[in-house]
Each structure stands twice: as C-alpha cells, then as structure tokens.
Amino acid sequence: MIIYIIIAVIALILIALASLIAFRLGVSHRKKVAEAEFGSAEAEAKEIIQRAKKEGESKKRELLLEAKEENHKQRQEFDKEIKERRSDISRQERRIQQKEENLDKKTEAIEQKEEKLTAREKELEVLKGEIEEVKKKELVVLEQVSGLSVEDAKQFLLKSIESEVRHEAALMVKEIETQAKENAEKSAKNIIAGAIQKCAADHVAETTVSVVNLPNDEMKGRIIGREGRNIRTLETLTGIDLIIDDTPEAVILSGFDPVRREIARLSLEKLIVDGRIHPARIEEMYEKAKKEVEAEIKQEGENAVFETGVHGLHPEIVRLLGKLKYRTSYGQNVLKHSIEVSHLSGLIAGELGVDITMAKRAGLLHDLGKAVDHEMEGSHVMIGADLAKKYKESQDIVNAIMAHHGDVEANTLVAVIVQAADAISAARPGARRENIESYIKRLEKLEEIANSFEGVERSFAIQAGREIRIMVKPEDVKDDGITMVARDIVKKIESELEYPGQIKVNVIRETRAIEYAK
C-alpha cells in the first residue's frame, strides 16, 4: 500500500516537472514570436511616419501656394477699389469746382442785377416825386373845376357805391328768398300739415281752482267743524285754501300747486262719502289720497312713455313726466302738450330722414323742467337740461331741451325739429289761452318795434297779432329797399318778442298823386 502511494507521488512529481518544462518552452516560443511581430510593427510604424511626413510637406507647400494666391488676389482687389475711390473723389472734386465756378458767376450776375436795381430804384424815386407833384397839381385843378374837396369827393363816391351795393343786395336777397320759398315752402308745408293731420290731440283749458260738489249745504258746516278745526286741519295738511261761500252745494279749492290741489280734492271727496269728518279722519284720508295721487302720477308717466314708444327712461324721469299732468301752460295741459310734441317730432323726423326715436324722446322730455320749476330756482329750460344730465340722457337730448325756446343755439337737426313741433303744438287754434292784458301788450310791442324803423309811416297789428301791416314813406324807402326793411323788422321781432307760431311782416310802399280839376 505504501509502495503504491510512493509510486503515485513520484508520478505526480514527474508530471509536474514535465508541465514546467513544457511551460518554459511555450514562453520562450511566444517571446520569439512577439519579438518578431514587434520588429515588423516598428518597421511599419517608421514607414507610416515617413509617409505622413512626406504628405505633410506636400500639404504645407499646397497651403502656402494657396495663401500666396489669395493674398495676391486680395491685393489686386484692394488696389482696384482704391483706384475706383480715387476716381470718384477726383470726379467729385471736379464737380465741386464746377459748382464753385457757377456760384461765382451767379454771384457776379446777382451783384450786377442789384446794382441795376439800385439805379432803377433811384430813377423810380425821382419819377415818384415827379408823379406826386403832377398829382397834386391835378387835384388842385380838379378841385377848382368840380368845386369839391378831396374828402367831399370821397364821401360822394362812397355814398354812390353804397347805394348801388344796397340796391344789388336787396335784389339778391329778394331773389334768394323767392327761390328758397319756391323750393322749401311747399315741402315744409306738406311735412307740417301731414304731421298735424296725423297727430290730432284734444286741448282743454284748465284753471287753478277745483270744485267739489256736496250732497247738501249742511255738509259745509261739517267740513268747517267746531270752531273751524276741520277746515284748518285740511288746509294745514294740503296747503290748499278751501273757499266756502254762498255757492250752493259746492266747495272751491284754490291753490297754486295742482298736485296738492288734487290731493285735497280726493281727500275731501273721500271724507264726504265716509261722513266721518274730524281731524284724525282727515289725516287718514289725506294719506290715502296722497298715495293714490302718487300712484296715478307714476301710472300717467308710464302711460305717456308707452303711448310715445320712448323706452329706457330713468324711473325718476317717468315720475316727473306723470307730474306734468297737473301742470298747465296758458291753459294747455303740459303732459298732453309733451306727448303731442313727441308725436309731431317723430313724424317730422321721419319725413326728413332723421332718427325718429331720438326726436320723439327729445320731444317728450323738452318741458321736463316744468314738473319741478316751482320747487327749484331757474327757468324750466335750464332745470329740464340739468335733470336730463343728472339721469344720463345724451348730449343731443340736453341740447334739444335747452334750445327749444331759443335760449341756446340748436346743434342738431333734432333740436330744430323739437322747436318746430313745440311751436306747432302751442300755436294750433284753441291750444292755449292768453289773458287780455298780455295779449294787448304784445300787440302794442309789435307796433312799437315796427314804428322804430326809419321810413315807417305807421303800422297795424292785425289777425290777432299774427300779421303786422307796415306803411312806409315812399320818399324815404325805395321799391328795392322794402325787402331790407321787412327783413330788419323780422330780426328785431324775433330777438325782442316771445310769441306762439309765426308773425307775418307785410311792408307796403304806396305813391299817390292827387290833383283837383277846377
């Protein structure tokens, strides 16, 4: 057993020795191979380096040649550009030199002309002096021949020229007016007549008193109350005077404010129907009547807006429109008048191709200031314009309100239409009433204006002040001058008088020759 182990160990040793010998032999072989390969690689590397050096030298030579060529090319271009610039500079120098020469020539020519002009001016001064001397001598001769001085001759010429110009102006004005009337009067009449026919409104003359009918005369005592306490309470609450006189079965309410008068009338009627008349009941009925009138004012404003088709108004403006029901102007109900003006404005605007909605709106609001004119200071025109501005109405509406009585200039055609519609509504027969005193004063003022003109012999206001007939002196006013006289009188009437509608100015020139046969 031991022998086998020894043999195995020896075998292993021999095998290890053989492997070591074989490994050394392999290493030696590989070293030789590697040395051989390294030698060939080194030779190849040297060959590559040599080729690279040769190629680098050739590239260097090529690049140097290209750089030299490029440098030569750029130098040629630079030389060419310099030559061109020098050529341009020389041309510009020649031009400048030519201009300087031309300027020198022109300067010399101008100097020569100035010398000639100076000499000419001296000659003209001498001639002017001679002409002045001749003129003076001629004027002296003319004055001696004509017997007129220079100033007298000027005045004579001015008067003759003024007379001719006035004559031509009068003829021109007459011709222009004739043409304008021929073209415009017919269409204007048609438009206005059509508007009036389409808008036929009722007109009622209202007073500043209201009458309340009583069931019997015994009711008067109950209204007065013990020691007059009932009537005092009613007058204190409403601010209206109660007139209880001998009028059978009637009590008269008198007051400036129509709204308060209406509240007093309703309160009294309710008290009469109820039968219980004492201070506490009077206050209760007054509050009820006040609420009813406020509701009616609002309803009337809404009705007016609905009837005219004007929408988008501020609620306060609608309420103010309702209050116009209780306002009158020369006996004409202001709300009915405003509605009529709105309709007329819309009709006229439609004929003229203007914004109908804007015209109707301006017509409805033109007298808005009359709803509060006793509560605020100022004319109803300015108050109405301020209210329109306050409630955001357009500037065209404000201008129409301010211009409807001619207080300011009408800036739009809508404002002119409202002026015309307002005049039509106020001037139609039966629309308004005037007291006799103001009517007579207007006629006297009309005649006074006409008589204030030079050449007027006498004048007559006829047709209830709708026409004034003027007789002129034939020796002072010529035939072609009566047109100018009529025009001047019209302008003065328009500036100094307020009147509804229009006034016809009829100027008459008459020459009479009277002889007696004996």
Contacts in CASP RR format, 6 or more apart in sequence:
PFRMAT RR
TARGET T0000
AUTHOR 0000-0000-0000
METHOD contacts of the structure
MODEL  1
MIIYIIIAVIALILIALASLIAFRLGVSHRKKVAEAEFGSAEAEAKEIIQ
RAKKEGESKKRELLLEAKEENHKQRQEFDKEIKERRSDISRQERRIQQKE
ENLDKKTEAIEQKEEKLTAREKELEVLKGEIEEVKKKELVVLEQVSGLSV
EDAKQFLLKSIESEVRHEAALMVKEIETQAKENAEKSAKNIIAGAIQKCA
ADHVAETTVSVVNLPNDEMKGRIIGREGRNIRTLETLTGIDLIIDDTPEA
VILSGFDPVRREIARLSLEKLIVDGRIHPARIEEMYEKAKKEVEAEIKQE
GENAVFETGVHGLHPEIVRLLGKLKYRTSYGQNVLKHSIEVSHLSGLIAG
ELGVDITMAKRAGLLHDLGKAVDHEMEGSHVMIGADLAKKYKESQDIVNA
IMAHHGDVEANTLVAVIVQAADAISAARPGARRENIESYIKRLEKLEEIA
NSFEGVERSFAIQAGREIRIMVKPEDVKDDGITMVARDIVKKIESELEYP
GQIKVNVIRETRAIEYAK
139 150 0 8 1.000
143 149 0 8 1.000
143 150 0 8 1.000
146 153 0 8 1.000
148 156 0 8 1.000
166 481 0 8 1.000
166 484 0 8 1.000
167 478 0 8 1.000
167 480 0 8 1.000
167 481 0 8 1.000
169 484 0 8 1.000
170 480 0 8 1.000
170 481 0 8 1.000
170 483 0 8 1.000
170 484 0 8 1.000
171 480 0 8 1.000
173 483 0 8 1.000
173 484 0 8 1.000
173 487 0 8 1.000
174 480 0 8 1.000
174 483 0 8 1.000
177 483 0 8 1.000
191 348 0 8 1.000
191 351 0 8 1.000
191 352 0 8 1.000
192 348 0 8 1.000
192 420 0 8 1.000
192 424 0 8 1.000
194 347 0 8 1.000
195 343 0 8 1.000
195 344 0 8 1.000
195 346 0 8 1.000
195 347 0 8 1.000
195 348 0 8 1.000
195 351 0 8 1.000
195 421 0 8 1.000
195 424 0 8 1.000
196 344 0 8 1.000
196 424 0 8 1.000
196 428 0 8 1.000
198 343 0 8 1.000
198 347 0 8 1.000
199 340 0 8 1.000
199 343 0 8 1.000
199 344 0 8 1.000
199 347 0 8 1.000
201 336 0 8 1.000
201 339 0 8 1.000
201 340 0 8 1.000
201 343 0 8 1.000
201 425 0 8 1.000
202 336 0 8 1.000
203 332 0 8 1.000
203 333 0 8 1.000
203 336 0 8 1.000
203 428 0 8 1.000
203 430 0 8 1.000
203 431 0 8 1.000
203 432 0 8 1.000
204 333 0 8 1.000
205 331 0 8 1.000
205 332 0 8 1.000
205 433 0 8 1.000
206 328 0 8 1.000
206 331 0 8 1.000
206 333 0 8 1.000
208 254 0 8 1.000
208 255 0 8 1.000
208 256 0 8 1.000
208 258 0 8 1.000
208 261 0 8 1.000
209 252 0 8 1.000
209 253 0 8 1.000
209 254 0 8 1.000
209 255 0 8 1.000
209 261 0 8 1.000
210 252 0 8 1.000
210 253 0 8 1.000
210 261 0 8 1.000
210 262 0 8 1.000
210 264 0 8 1.000
210 265 0 8 1.000
211 250 0 8 1.000
211 251 0 8 1.000
211 252 0 8 1.000
211 253 0 8 1.000
212 250 0 8 1.000
212 251 0 8 1.000
212 252 0 8 1.000
212 253 0 8 1.000
212 265 0 8 1.000
212 268 0 8 1.000
212 269 0 8 1.000
212 272 0 8 1.000
213 249 0 8 1.000
213 250 0 8 1.000
214 220 0 8 1.000
214 249 0 8 1.000
214 250 0 8 1.000
214 251 0 8 1.000
214 272 0 8 1.000
215 249 0 8 1.000
215 272 0 8 1.000
216 249 0 8 1.000
217 248 0 8 1.000
217 249 0 8 1.000
219 272 0 8 1.000
220 244 0 8 1.000
220 251 0 8 1.000
221 244 0 8 1.000
222 230 0 8 1.000
222 275 0 8 1.000
222 277 0 8 1.000
223 230 0 8 1.000
223 231 0 8 1.000
223 234 0 8 1.000
223 242 0 8 1.000
223 244 0 8 1.000
223 251 0 8 1.000
223 268 0 8 1.000
223 271 0 8 1.000
223 277 0 8 1.000
224 230 0 8 1.000
224 231 0 8 1.000
224 244 0 8 1.000
225 231 0 8 1.000
225 277 0 8 1.000
229 279 0 8 1.000
230 277 0 8 1.000
230 278 0 8 1.000
230 279 0 8 1.000
230 282 0 8 1.000
231 242 0 8 1.000
231 244 0 8 1.000
233 279 0 8 1.000
233 282 0 8 1.000
233 283 0 8 1.000
234 240 0 8 1.000
234 242 0 8 1.000
234 264 0 8 1.000
234 267 0 8 1.000
234 268 0 8 1.000
234 282 0 8 1.000
234 286 0 8 1.000
235 241 0 8 1.000
235 242 0 8 1.000
237 267 0 8 1.000
237 282 0 8 1.000
237 283 0 8 1.000
237 286 0 8 1.000
238 260 0 8 1.000
238 261 0 8 1.000
238 263 0 8 1.000
238 264 0 8 1.000
238 267 0 8 1.000
238 286 0 8 1.000
239 255 0 8 1.000
239 257 0 8 1.000
239 260 0 8 1.000
239 264 0 8 1.000
240 253 0 8 1.000
240 254 0 8 1.000
240 255 0 8 1.000
240 257 0 8 1.000
240 260 0 8 1.000
240 261 0 8 1.000
240 264 0 8 1.000
241 253 0 8 1.000
241 254 0 8 1.000
241 255 0 8 1.000
242 251 0 8 1.000
242 252 0 8 1.000
242 253 0 8 1.000
242 264 0 8 1.000
242 268 0 8 1.000
243 251 0 8 1.000
243 252 0 8 1.000
243 253 0 8 1.000
243 254 0 8 1.000
244 251 0 8 1.000
244 252 0 8 1.000
245 252 0 8 1.000
251 268 0 8 1.000
253 261 0 8 1.000
253 264 0 8 1.000
253 265 0 8 1.000
253 268 0 8 1.000
254 261 0 8 1.000
255 261 0 8 1.000
256 374 0 8 1.000
257 374 0 8 1.000
258 326 0 8 1.000
258 327 0 8 1.000
258 328 0 8 1.000
259 293 0 8 1.000
259 297 0 8 1.000
259 323 0 8 1.000
259 326 0 8 1.000
261 326 0 8 1.000
262 293 0 8 1.000
262 326 0 8 1.000
263 286 0 8 1.000
263 289 0 8 1.000
263 290 0 8 1.000
263 293 0 8 1.000
264 289 0 8 1.000
266 289 0 8 1.000
266 292 0 8 1.000
266 293 0 8 1.000
267 282 0 8 1.000
267 285 0 8 1.000
267 286 0 8 1.000
267 288 0 8 1.000
267 289 0 8 1.000
270 285 0 8 1.000
270 288 0 8 1.000
270 289 0 8 1.000
271 277 0 8 1.000
271 281 0 8 1.000
271 282 0 8 1.000
271 285 0 8 1.000
274 281 0 8 1.000
274 285 0 8 1.000
296 325 0 8 1.000
297 319 0 8 1.000
297 322 0 8 1.000
297 323 0 8 1.000
297 325 0 8 1.000
297 326 0 8 1.000
298 318 0 8 1.000
298 319 0 8 1.000
298 322 0 8 1.000
300 321 0 8 1.000
300 322 0 8 1.000
300 325 0 8 1.000
300 335 0 8 1.000
301 318 0 8 1.000
301 319 0 8 1.000
301 321 0 8 1.000
301 322 0 8 1.000
301 325 0 8 1.000
301 335 0 8 1.000
302 318 0 8 1.000
304 321 0 8 1.000
304 322 0 8 1.000
304 335 0 8 1.000
304 338 0 8 1.000
304 339 0 8 1.000
304 364 0 8 1.000
305 311 0 8 1.000
305 313 0 8 1.000
305 318 0 8 1.000
305 321 0 8 1.000
305 364 0 8 1.000
307 339 0 8 1.000
308 339 0 8 1.000
308 342 0 8 1.000
308 343 0 8 1.000
308 360 0 8 1.000
308 364 0 8 1.000
309 360 0 8 1.000
310 342 0 8 1.000
310 357 0 8 1.000
310 360 0 8 1.000
310 361 0 8 1.000
310 364 0 8 1.000
313 321 0 8 1.000
313 391 0 8 1.000
314 391 0 8 1.000
314 392 0 8 1.000
316 391 0 8 1.000
317 365 0 8 1.000
317 368 0 8 1.000
317 387 0 8 1.000
317 391 0 8 1.000
320 368 0 8 1.000
320 369 0 8 1.000
320 371 0 8 1.000
320 372 0 8 1.000
320 387 0 8 1.000
321 335 0 8 1.000
321 338 0 8 1.000
321 364 0 8 1.000
321 365 0 8 1.000
321 368 0 8 1.000
321 371 0 8 1.000
322 335 0 8 1.000
322 371 0 8 1.000
323 371 0 8 1.000
323 372 0 8 1.000
324 333 0 8 1.000
324 334 0 8 1.000
324 335 0 8 1.000
324 338 0 8 1.000
324 367 0 8 1.000
324 368 0 8 1.000
324 370 0 8 1.000
324 371 0 8 1.000
325 333 0 8 1.000
325 334 0 8 1.000
325 335 0 8 1.000
327 333 0 8 1.000
327 334 0 8 1.000
327 335 0 8 1.000
327 370 0 8 1.000
327 371 0 8 1.000
328 334 0 8 1.000
329 337 0 8 1.000
329 367 0 8 1.000
329 370 0 8 1.000
329 426 0 8 1.000
329 432 0 8 1.000
330 426 0 8 1.000
330 432 0 8 1.000
330 433 0 8 1.000
330 434 0 8 1.000
331 432 0 8 1.000
331 433 0 8 1.000
332 426 0 8 1.000
332 431 0 8 1.000
332 432 0 8 1.000
334 367 0 8 1.000
334 370 0 8 1.000
337 367 0 8 1.000
337 425 0 8 1.000
337 426 0 8 1.000
337 431 0 8 1.000
338 363 0 8 1.000
338 364 0 8 1.000
338 365 0 8 1.000
338 366 0 8 1.000
338 367 0 8 1.000
339 364 0 8 1.000
340 421 0 8 1.000
340 425 0 8 1.000
341 363 0 8 1.000
341 364 0 8 1.000
341 366 0 8 1.000
341 367 0 8 1.000
341 418 0 8 1.000
341 421 0 8 1.000
341 422 0 8 1.000
341 425 0 8 1.000
342 360 0 8 1.000
342 361 0 8 1.000
342 363 0 8 1.000
342 364 0 8 1.000
342 421 0 8 1.000
343 360 0 8 1.000
344 420 0 8 1.000
344 421 0 8 1.000
344 424 0 8 1.000
344 425 0 8 1.000
345 359 0 8 1.000
345 360 0 8 1.000
345 362 0 8 1.000
345 363 0 8 1.000
345 414 0 8 1.000
345 417 0 8 1.000
345 418 0 8 1.000
345 421 0 8 1.000
346 356 0 8 1.000
346 359 0 8 1.000
346 360 0 8 1.000
346 417 0 8 1.000
346 421 0 8 1.000
348 359 0 8 1.000
348 417 0 8 1.000
348 420 0 8 1.000
348 421 0 8 1.000
349 355 0 8 1.000
349 356 0 8 1.000
349 358 0 8 1.000
349 359 0 8 1.000
349 360 0 8 1.000
349 414 0 8 1.000
349 417 0 8 1.000
350 356 0 8 1.000
350 359 0 8 1.000
352 413 0 8 1.000
352 417 0 8 1.000
354 413 0 8 1.000
354 414 0 8 1.000
354 417 0 8 1.000
355 414 0 8 1.000
358 394 0 8 1.000
358 396 0 8 1.000
358 397 0 8 1.000
358 414 0 8 1.000
359 414 0 8 1.000
359 417 0 8 1.000
359 418 0 8 1.000
361 397 0 8 1.000
362 396 0 8 1.000
362 397 0 8 1.000
362 400 0 8 1.000
362 401 0 8 1.000
362 414 0 8 1.000
362 415 0 8 1.000
362 417 0 8 1.000
362 418 0 8 1.000
363 400 0 8 1.000
363 418 0 8 1.000
363 421 0 8 1.000
363 422 0 8 1.000
365 384 0 8 1.000
365 388 0 8 1.000
365 393 0 8 1.000
365 397 0 8 1.000
365 401 0 8 1.000
366 400 0 8 1.000
366 401 0 8 1.000
366 404 0 8 1.000
366 418 0 8 1.000
366 422 0 8 1.000
367 380 0 8 1.000
368 383 0 8 1.000
368 384 0 8 1.000
368 387 0 8 1.000
368 388 0 8 1.000
368 401 0 8 1.000
369 380 0 8 1.000
369 381 0 8 1.000
369 383 0 8 1.000
369 384 0 8 1.000
369 387 0 8 1.000
370 380 0 8 1.000
372 383 0 8 1.000
372 387 0 8 1.000
373 379 0 8 1.000
373 380 0 8 1.000
373 383 0 8 1.000
376 383 0 8 1.000
379 407 0 8 1.000
381 401 0 8 1.000
381 402 0 8 1.000
381 404 0 8 1.000
381 405 0 8 1.000
381 407 0 8 1.000
382 402 0 8 1.000
382 407 0 8 1.000
384 401 0 8 1.000
385 398 0 8 1.000
385 401 0 8 1.000
385 402 0 8 1.000
388 397 0 8 1.000
388 398 0 8 1.000
388 401 0 8 1.000
389 398 0 8 1.000
396 411 0 8 1.000
396 412 0 8 1.000
396 414 0 8 1.000
396 415 0 8 1.000
399 408 0 8 1.000
399 410 0 8 1.000
399 411 0 8 1.000
399 412 0 8 1.000
399 415 0 8 1.000
400 410 0 8 1.000
400 412 0 8 1.000
400 414 0 8 1.000
400 415 0 8 1.000
400 418 0 8 1.000
402 408 0 8 1.000
403 409 0 8 1.000
403 410 0 8 1.000
403 411 0 8 1.000
403 415 0 8 1.000
403 416 0 8 1.000
403 418 0 8 1.000
403 419 0 8 1.000
404 415 0 8 1.000
404 418 0 8 1.000
404 419 0 8 1.000
404 422 0 8 1.000
405 422 0 8 1.000
405 498 0 8 1.000
406 419 0 8 1.000
410 416 0 8 1.000
410 419 0 8 1.000
423 500 0 8 1.000
423 501 0 8 1.000
423 502 0 8 1.000
424 501 0 8 1.000
425 431 0 8 1.000
426 432 0 8 1.000
426 500 0 8 1.000
426 501 0 8 1.000
427 500 0 8 1.000
427 501 0 8 1.000
427 502 0 8 1.000
431 500 0 8 1.000
432 500 0 8 1.000
434 442 0 8 1.000
439 464 0 8 1.000
442 465 0 8 1.000
442 497 0 8 1.000
442 499 0 8 1.000
443 461 0 8 1.000
443 465 0 8 1.000
445 496 0 8 1.000
445 497 0 8 1.000
446 459 0 8 1.000
446 461 0 8 1.000
446 465 0 8 1.000
446 468 0 8 1.000
446 493 0 8 1.000
446 497 0 8 1.000
446 503 0 8 1.000
447 459 0 8 1.000
447 460 0 8 1.000
447 461 0 8 1.000
447 468 0 8 1.000
449 489 0 8 1.000
449 492 0 8 1.000
449 493 0 8 1.000
449 496 0 8 1.000
449 497 0 8 1.000
450 456 0 8 1.000
450 459 0 8 1.000
450 468 0 8 1.000
450 470 0 8 1.000
450 489 0 8 1.000
450 505 0 8 1.000
451 458 0 8 1.000
451 459 0 8 1.000
452 492 0 8 1.000
453 485 0 8 1.000
453 488 0 8 1.000
453 489 0 8 1.000
454 476 0 8 1.000
455 472 0 8 1.000
455 473 0 8 1.000
455 476 0 8 1.000
455 477 0 8 1.000
455 485 0 8 1.000
456 470 0 8 1.000
456 471 0 8 1.000
456 472 0 8 1.000
456 473 0 8 1.000
456 485 0 8 1.000
457 471 0 8 1.000
457 472 0 8 1.000
457 473 0 8 1.000
458 470 0 8 1.000
458 471 0 8 1.000
459 468 0 8 1.000
459 469 0 8 1.000
459 470 0 8 1.000
459 471 0 8 1.000
460 468 0 8 1.000
460 469 0 8 1.000
461 467 0 8 1.000
461 468 0 8 1.000
462 468 0 8 1.000
462 469 0 8 1.000
463 504 0 8 1.000
465 499 0 8 1.000
465 503 0 8 1.000
466 502 0 8 1.000
466 503 0 8 1.000
466 504 0 8 1.000
467 503 0 8 1.000
467 504 0 8 1.000
467 505 0 8 1.000
467 506 0 8 1.000
468 489 0 8 1.000
468 503 0 8 1.000
468 504 0 8 1.000
468 505 0 8 1.000
468 506 0 8 1.000
469 506 0 8 1.000
469 508 0 8 1.000
470 485 0 8 1.000
470 486 0 8 1.000
470 489 0 8 1.000
470 505 0 8 1.000
470 506 0 8 1.000
470 507 0 8 1.000
470 508 0 8 1.000
471 508 0 8 1.000
471 510 0 8 1.000
472 482 0 8 1.000
472 485 0 8 1.000
472 507 0 8 1.000
472 508 0 8 1.000
472 509 0 8 1.000
474 509 0 8 1.000
474 510 0 8 1.000
474 511 0 8 1.000
477 485 0 8 1.000
477 509 0 8 1.000
478 509 0 8 1.000
479 509 0 8 1.000
482 507 0 8 1.000
482 508 0 8 1.000
482 509 0 8 1.000
485 507 0 8 1.000
486 505 0 8 1.000
486 506 0 8 1.000
486 507 0 8 1.000
489 505 0 8 1.000
489 507 0 8 1.000
490 505 0 8 1.000
493 503 0 8 1.000
493 505 0 8 1.000
497 503 0 8 1.000
END
